């Protein structure tokens, strides 16, 4: 009798929860569309929204030489691939942050903060400086950067997790300290590589260290799409498991979660997300902590909603940061990593102080 009553009473709550999640995702999809549109319209040469919409709707039909043709080329071949690439990178960084926070069971975990992005950046720097000197095979030269960044992210994530976890428990203090030390070590090695590099390699290294979407093309945007697909397919399947892990690993195991498999998948997906991001846009910090925690504040900690919602917010946020980077000092351009750090660092300090006071 009580079981039946409980099920009937719980059904409206479950339905309301699903409506809440659907509404949240719908709002974030709208925000993402707006951010993409603003990213296409703004820049050193702003274009009227009506003109942007006209070009996007007609697919950039050939026109006579002049301002109309210039606008179409600027939007379709320069800005649109840039905002698409930025959205993909932002979504990947936000998802990697949400996954790490679920794995470590702490919202302070972030790929850049605990050294994962530094490890991926070091591997990418090694491929830039050393790959050209030691490798002559054309396939290796073309695949070195993404493969190296992925392997660097995988090694970094595995190392940080192993150092900070003892007897199934993850120490946040150890995680942060290990991340700071590991990031400093990677920074020192990256500096050594910069000392060995020539002028062209040094410019490339500067790009990776500051982060930028400059030079984005449709080729770059479509190249990382196959890597984004595993994130899009597998990440939503981890929501229930990460919710169970929040209770502890032993409790999750007794609830039927294959804990070791979940750990392996999370580490691999984080390495893939960070590797793709570093390979295409360099080291960009704080997106992985700001986007997921903002979703927690607005919609709650349920990972089934948190993971896709963080991806949408992270993509929209990075496109918005890139729009600021292109307009604040136009016609020059700020590194996007400067914008995200300027916004994300105060947010992280506020989060840290709030937790120390027991607010969360």
Buried (B, 14 or more C-beta within 10 A) or exposed (E): EEEEEEEEEEEEEEEEBEEBBEEBBEBBBEBBEEBBBBBBBBBEEEBEEEBBEBBBEEEBEEBEEEEBEEBBBBBBEBBBBBBBBBBBBBBBBBBBBBBBBBBBBBBBBBBBBBBBBBBBBBBBBBBBBBBBEEEEEEEEEEEBBBBBBBBBBBBBBBBBBEBBBEEEEBBBEBBBBBBBEBBEBBBEBBEEBBEEBEEEBBEBBBBBBBBBBBEBEBEBBEBBEEBBEBBBEBBBEBBBBBBBBBEBBEEBBEBEBEBEEBBEBBBBBBBBBBBBBBBBBBBBBBBBBBBBBBBBEEBBBBBBBBBBBBBBBBBBBBBBBBBBBBBEEBEEBBBBBBBBBEBBBEBBEEBEEEBEEEEE
